[in-house]
């Protein structure tokens, strides 16, 4: 027995020595992912891990709204009115949080996208008309995003006949051959590069005391030029595609009701970051272009004008931010369109699906990419007219979408205990009424041409 026990002990010692030797030689006992998961389990609080796993839909949706059109609008607001529109940033943040949180909650509780719910509750006919209008609006927006890609890279000497095909191919490949998790990671990385606008805003050296004062003390100008820009700033921050995309993204990610509060944090943080980025874009232009009375028409004009005023690094960062935002939105806007059109018509959707399983979804996404990029290559294409058209269509549709959201989220048979509370309903309806009023003013002003 002693000999047998000694033999077992010797074998065990030999195995331990061999294992230590392999570790010293560089052969890990666990794969890298296994060791990372063990470290997470042992050292990172469970709630933080859960929060990090939920983050994505809210941050991505809110930041994509700072696209080429949004950057142009914020640049014009800062260049034309200085710090006069900064007071609107706080109520915009509240409105954005309220609307996006309701959509996130609906997606989590029902497990269905917004277009899917509208079709089920209000019929195919109403859904069809809304989907067609949204499709046209987002096609125009997609054209504007590729225009932003071309304009930003032209500043660095890259021809649009090179940048547009390359950008279109990249965003198509990313979605068609990607998975939801991989695509979400790429989008979150793109969100990080919005820091370029924060840096350019700081480099413009604005009077921060004035900036903070104008954020809390409204200084309204009662003229049509100011009011149209006010409506434009609000309207470019909350667009109909955002509600559809965030709810669909929450559903595809599989977030459960028990994880709702973490999704709520994701939405709130995303909205806050998006408005902060918008503020720094306005700061950069107000502190330089407005102070010297320099007029601009596009975000490209703003980047070029910043160079002699704030230095080439500030201008370069501004142009890089435009490129990042435009490429980011050129990926997400067609994706949002494919989500809500296919949901509304009852077709299969999802990035994790194979091309053969969801041909309409990927086919529509591909068509939007191809058409949107080809328009930019047409010499003399009326881009500004297309951007105005997309704003009008967004403005016409936004009141209908907000009303649909509020009607659906207050249905107890759909939402159960997650219906709006009376206080939240009051805030949500007030926000919606204000948004409807502002949107109607914007549409009227654009149609009347003043």
C-alpha positions in Angstrom: 0.0 0.0 0.0 2.8 2.4 0.9 4.5 1.7 -2.4 1.2 2.3 -4.3 0.6 5.6 -2.4 4.2 6.6 -3.1 3.7 5.9 -6.8 0.5 8.0 -6.9 2.2 10.9 -5.1 5.2 10.8 -7.5 2.9 10.9 -10.5 0.9 13.8 -9.0 4.2 15.7 -8.4 5.4 15.0 -11.9 2.1 16.3 -13.4 2.3 19.5 -11.3 5.9 20.1 -12.4 4.9 19.6 -16.0 2.0 22.0 -15.7 4.3 24.6 -14.0 6.8 24.1 -16.9 4.1 24.6 -19.5 2.9 27.8 -17.8 6.5 29.1 -17.6 6.9 28.2 -21.3 3.9 30.4 -22.1 1.0 27.8 -22.4 -1.9 29.2 -20.4 -4.1 26.9 -18.3 -7.2 28.7 -19.7 -7.9 30.5 -23.0 -7.6 34.3 -22.9 -11.4 34.7 -22.9 -11.7 32.1 -20.1 -9.2 34.0 -18.0 -10.9 37.3 -18.7 -14.3 35.9 -17.6 -12.8 34.5 -14.4 -11.2 37.8 -13.6 -14.5 39.6 -14.2 -16.3 37.2 -12.0 -13.7 37.5 -9.2 -13.0 41.3 -9.3 -15.8 43.2 -11.0 -19.1 43.8 -9.2 -22.0 41.8 -10.8 -24.1 45.0 -11.3 -21.4 46.7 -13.3 -21.0 43.6 -15.5 -24.7 43.6 -16.1 -24.7 47.3 -16.9 -21.9 47.0 -19.4 -23.7 44.1 -21.1 -26.9 46.2 -21.5 -25.2 49.4 -22.8 -25.5 50.0 -26.5 -28.9 50.9 -28.0 -29.5 54.1 -26.1 -26.0 55.5 -26.5 -25.8 54.6 -30.2 -29.2 55.9 -31.1 -28.8 59.3 -29.4 -25.3 59.8 -30.8 -26.2 58.9 -34.4 -28.6 61.9 -34.3 -25.5 64.1 -34.4 -25.1 63.3 -38.1 -24.2 65.4 -41.0 -27.5 67.3 -40.9 -27.3 67.7 -37.2 -23.7 69.0 -37.2 -24.6 71.5 -39.9 -27.6 72.7 -37.9 -25.6 73.1 -34.7 -22.8 74.8 -36.6 -25.2 77.3 -38.2 -26.8 78.0 -34.8 -23.5 78.8 -33.2 -22.2 80.8 -36.2 -25.4 82.8 -36.7 -26.6 83.4 -33.2 -23.6 82.9 -31.0 -24.7 81.8 -27.5 -28.3 82.9 -28.0 -29.7 79.3 -28.4 -27.8 77.6 -25.6 -30.8 77.8 -23.3 -32.7 75.3 -25.4 -30.1 72.5 -24.7 -31.5 71.6 -21.2 -35.2 71.2 -22.3 -34.0 69.3 -25.4 -32.2 66.8 -23.1 -35.3 66.3 -21.1 -37.5 65.8 -24.2 -35.0 63.4 -25.8 -34.7 61.3 -22.6 -38.5 61.1 -22.2 -39.2 60.0 -25.8 -36.3 57.5 -26.1 -37.0 56.0 -22.7 -40.6 55.1 -23.6 -39.5 53.3 -26.7 -36.8 51.4 -24.9 -39.3 50.4 -22.2 -41.9 49.2 -24.9 -39.3 47.1 -26.6 -38.1 45.4 -23.4 -41.7 44.7 -22.1 -43.3 43.6 -25.4 -40.3 42.1 -27.2 -41.5 43.8 -30.4 -40.4 46.8 -32.5 -42.4 49.9 -32.7 -43.5 49.3 -36.3 -44.5 45.8 -35.4 -46.8 47.1 -32.6 -48.3 49.8 -34.8 -49.2 47.2 -37.4 -50.7 44.8 -34.9 -52.8 47.5 -33.1 -53.7 49.9 -35.9 -53.7 47.8 -39.0 -51.6 47.3 -42.1 -53.0 50.3 -44.1 -52.0 53.0 -41.5 -48.6 51.3 -41.1 -48.0 51.2 -44.8 -48.4 54.9 -45.3 -46.2 55.8 -42.3 -43.6 53.3 -43.6 -43.5 54.8 -47.1 -43.1 58.3 -45.7 -40.4 57.3 -43.3 -38.6 55.4 -46.1 -38.5 58.6 -48.3 -37.4 60.7 -45.4 -34.6 58.4 -44.5 -33.5 57.9 -48.1 -33.0 61.7 -48.2 -31.1 61.6 -44.9 -28.9 58.8 -46.1 -28.0 60.9 -49.1 -27.0 63.7 -46.7 -24.8 61.3 -44.7 -22.8 60.3 -47.7 -22.5 64.0 -48.6 -21.0 64.5 -45.2 -18.5 61.7 -45.9 -17.5 63.3 -49.2 -17.3 66.9 -47.8 -15.2 65.9 -44.8 -12.6 63.9 -46.8 -12.4 66.5 -49.5 -11.0 68.8 -46.8 -8.1 66.3 -46.5 -7.7 66.1 -50.3 -9.7 62.8 -51.0 -12.0 62.9 -54.0 -15.6 61.9 -53.5 -15.2 59.4 -56.3 -12.9 57.5 -54.1 -14.4 58.2 -50.6 -18.1 57.4 -51.5 -17.6 53.9 -53.0 -15.2 53.0 -50.2 -17.6 54.2 -47.5 -20.6 52.5 -49.1 -18.8 49.2 -49.4 -17.6 49.4 -45.8 -21.0 50.1 -44.2 -22.6 47.4 -46.4 -20.1 44.8 -45.4 -20.3 45.7 -41.7 -24.0 45.0 -41.5 -24.5 42.2 -44.1 -21.6 40.1 -42.9 -21.5 41.2 -39.2 -23.3 40.0 -36.1 -25.3 42.2 -33.8 -22.7 42.1 -31.0 -19.8 42.9 -33.5 -21.8 45.7 -35.1 -22.7 47.2 -31.8 -19.1 47.3 -30.7 -18.1 49.1 -33.9 -20.9 51.7 -33.3 -19.8 52.2 -29.7 -16.3 52.9 -30.8 -17.6 55.4 -33.3 -19.4 57.1 -30.4 -16.1 57.6 -28.7 -14.7 59.6 -31.6 -17.3 62.4 -31.0 -14.7 63.5 -28.4 -13.1 65.4 -31.4 -15.9 68.0 -31.1 -15.2 68.4 -27.3 -11.6 69.0 -28.0 -12.3 71.5 -30.9 -14.7 73.3 -28.6 -12.1 73.7 -25.9 -9.5 74.8 -28.4 -11.8 77.6 -29.6 -11.3 79.2 -26.1 -14.8 80.4 -25.5 -15.9 82.5 -22.5 -17.2 79.6 -20.3 -18.9 82.0 -17.9 -21.0 83.3 -20.7 -21.7 79.8 -22.0 -23.0 78.6 -18.7 -25.0 81.8 -18.1 -26.8 81.5 -21.5 -27.7 77.9 -20.8 -29.8 78.8 -17.8 -31.0 82.3 -18.8 -33.1 82.3 -22.0 -32.6 85.2 -24.3 -35.3 84.8 -27.0 -35.3 86.9 -30.2 -38.8 87.3 -31.6 -38.0 87.2 -35.3 -38.7 84.5 -37.9 -34.9 83.8 -38.5 -34.3 83.0 -34.9 -37.5 81.0 -34.4 -36.8 78.9 -37.5 -33.3 78.1 -36.2 -34.8 77.3 -32.7 -37.2 74.8 -34.3 -34.4 73.4 -36.5 -32.2 72.7 -33.4 -35.0 71.0 -31.6 -36.2 69.1 -34.7 -32.7 67.8 -35.6 -32.3 66.4 -32.1 -35.5 64.2 -32.1 -36.2 62.4 -35.4 -38.8 59.7 -36.0 -36.2 57.1 -37.1 -34.6 57.2 -33.6 -37.6 55.8 -31.8 -38.0 52.9 -34.3 -34.3 52.1 -34.2 -33.8 52.1 -30.5 -36.9 49.9 -29.8 -35.7 47.4 -32.5 -32.2 47.4 -31.2 -33.4 46.7 -27.6 -35.5 43.8 -28.9 -32.7 42.3 -31.0 -30.3 42.5 -28.0 -32.8 40.5 -25.9 -32.9 42.8 -22.9 -35.4 41.5 -20.3 -37.8 43.4 -18.0 -35.6 42.5 -15.1 -32.8 44.5 -16.7 -35.0 47.5 -17.5 -33.3 49.9 -15.1 -29.9 49.3 -16.7 -31.4 50.0 -20.2 -32.8 53.2 -18.7 -29.4 54.3 -17.6 -28.1 53.5 -21.1 -30.8 55.8 -22.6 -30.2 58.6 -20.2 -26.4 58.6 -20.6 -26.7 58.4 -24.4 -29.1 61.4 -24.5 -26.8 63.4 -22.2 -23.7 62.7 -24.3 -25.4 63.6 -27.5 -26.5 67.0 -26.2 -23.1 67.7 -24.8 -21.5 67.0 -28.2 -24.1 69.3 -29.8 -23.2 72.0 -27.2 -19.5 71.8 -28.0 -20.2 72.1 -31.8 -22.2 75.2 -31.1 -19.4 76.5 -28.8 -16.7 76.0 -31.4 -18.6 78.0 -34.0 -20.0 80.7 -31.6 -16.5 81.5 -30.1 -14.9 81.9 -33.6 -17.2 82.3 -36.5 -19.9 84.4 -34.8 -17.4 86.6 -33.0 -15.9 87.6 -36.4 -19.1 87.7 -38.3 -18.2 84.8 -40.7 -21.2 83.3 -42.5 -21.4 79.6 -43.3 -23.9 77.3 -45.1 -22.6 73.8 -44.3 -20.5 71.9 -41.7 -17.7 71.8 -44.3 -17.7 75.6 -44.4 -17.4 75.6 -40.6 -14.4 73.3 -40.6 -12.6 75.3 -43.3 -13.4 78.7 -41.6 -12.1 77.4 -38.2 -8.5 76.9 -39.5 -7.3 80.6 -39.6 -9.3 81.4 -36.5 -8.6 78.5 -34.1 -5.7 76.7 -35.8 -5.4 73.7 -38.2 -5.7 71.2 -35.4 -9.1 72.5 -34.3 -10.3 72.6 -38.0 -8.9 69.1 -38.6 -10.7 67.7 -35.5 -13.9 69.3 -36.6 -13.6 67.8 -40.1 -12.7 64.4 -38.6 -15.8 64.6 -36.4 -17.9 65.3 -39.5 -16.4 62.2 -41.2 -17.0 59.9 -38.2 -20.5 61.2 -37.7 -21.5 60.9 -41.3 -20.0 57.4 -41.8 -21.6 56.3 -38.5 -25.1 57.6 -39.5 -24.7 56.2 -43.1 -24.6 52.8 -41.4 -27.4 53.3 -38.9 -30.0 55.2 -40.8 -30.5 52.6 -43.6 -30.4 50.0 -40.9 -33.2 51.8 -38.9 -35.2 52.0 -42.1 -34.8 48.3 -42.9 -35.9 47.5 -39.3 -39.1 49.5 -39.3 -40.2 48.8 -42.9 -39.7 45.1 -42.6 -41.3 45.0 -39.1 -44.3 47.0 -40.4 -44.8 44.6 -43.3 -44.2 41.5 -41.2 -40.9 40.4 -42.7 -37.9 38.9 -40.9 -35.4 41.4 -39.5 -32.2 41.2 -37.6 -28.4 41.7 -38.1 -27.9 38.2 -36.7 -30.0 36.7 -39.4 -28.4 35.2 -42.5 -29.0 36.8 -45.9 -31.1 33.9 -47.1 -33.3 34.1 -43.9 -34.1 37.8 -44.2 -33.7 38.8 -47.9 -36.1 41.7 -47.7 -34.2 43.2 -44.7 -30.8 43.0 -46.2 -32.1 43.8 -49.7 -33.6 47.1 -48.5 -30.5 48.0 -46.5 -28.4 47.4 -49.6 -30.7 49.4 -51.9 -30.6 52.4 -49.5 -26.8 52.3 -49.4 -26.5 52.0 -53.2 -29.0 54.7 -54.0 -27.9 57.1 -51.3 -24.2 56.9 -52.4 -25.0 57.1 -56.1 -26.9 60.4 -55.7 -23.7 62.1 -54.4 -21.8 61.1 -57.5 -24.2 62.9 -59.8 -22.7 66.3 -60.8 -24.8 69.3 -59.6 -27.1 67.2 -57.5 -29.3 69.6 -55.4 -28.2 68.3 -51.9 -29.6 71.3 -50.0 -33.0 70.7 -51.5 -32.9 67.1 -50.5 -31.9 68.0 -46.9 -34.8 70.4 -46.7 -37.2 67.7 -48.0 -36.0 65.2 -45.4 -36.5 67.8 -42.6 -40.0 68.5 -43.8 -40.9 64.8 -44.0 -39.4 64.2 -40.6 -41.4 67.1 -39.2 -44.7 65.9 -40.7 -44.2 62.4 -39.3 -42.9 63.2 -35.9 -46.3 64.2 -34.3 -47.9 61.0 -35.6 -45.1 58.8 -34.2 -45.2 60.5 -30.8 -48.9 60.0 -30.5 -48.6 56.3 -31.5 -45.9 55.9 -28.8 -48.0 57.5 -26.1 -51.2 55.5 -27.0 -49.3 52.2 -27.0 -47.3 52.7 -23.8 -50.4 53.5 -21.8 -52.2 50.3 -22.8 -52.1 48.0 -19.8 -52.8 44.9 -21.9 -49.5 45.5 -23.6 -47.3 47.1 -20.9 -48.8 45.7 -17.6 -47.1 47.4 -14.7 -44.8 49.3 -17.0 -47.4 51.8 -18.3 -46.5 55.4 -17.7 -47.1 56.8 -14.2 -49.4 59.9 -14.0 -46.3 62.1 -13.5 -44.4 60.6 -16.4 -47.5 60.8 -18.6 -47.8 64.5 -17.8 -44.2 65.1 -18.7 -44.5 62.9 -21.8 -47.7 64.5 -23.1 -46.3 68.0 -22.4 -43.1 67.1 -24.3 -45.1 65.7 -27.2 -47.4 68.7 -27.4 -44.4 71.1 -27.4 -42.7 68.9 -30.0 -45.8 68.8 -32.2 -46.1 72.6 -32.0 -42.5 73.2 -32.8 -42.5 70.7 -35.6 -45.6 72.4 -37.2 -43.8 75.7 -37.0 -40.8 74.3 -38.7 -42.8 72.7 -41.5 -44.8 75.9 -42.0 -41.7 78.0 -42.1 -39.9 75.7 -44.6 -43.0 75.5 -46.9 -43.5 79.3 -46.8 -39.8 79.9 -47.3 -39.1 82.5 -44.6 
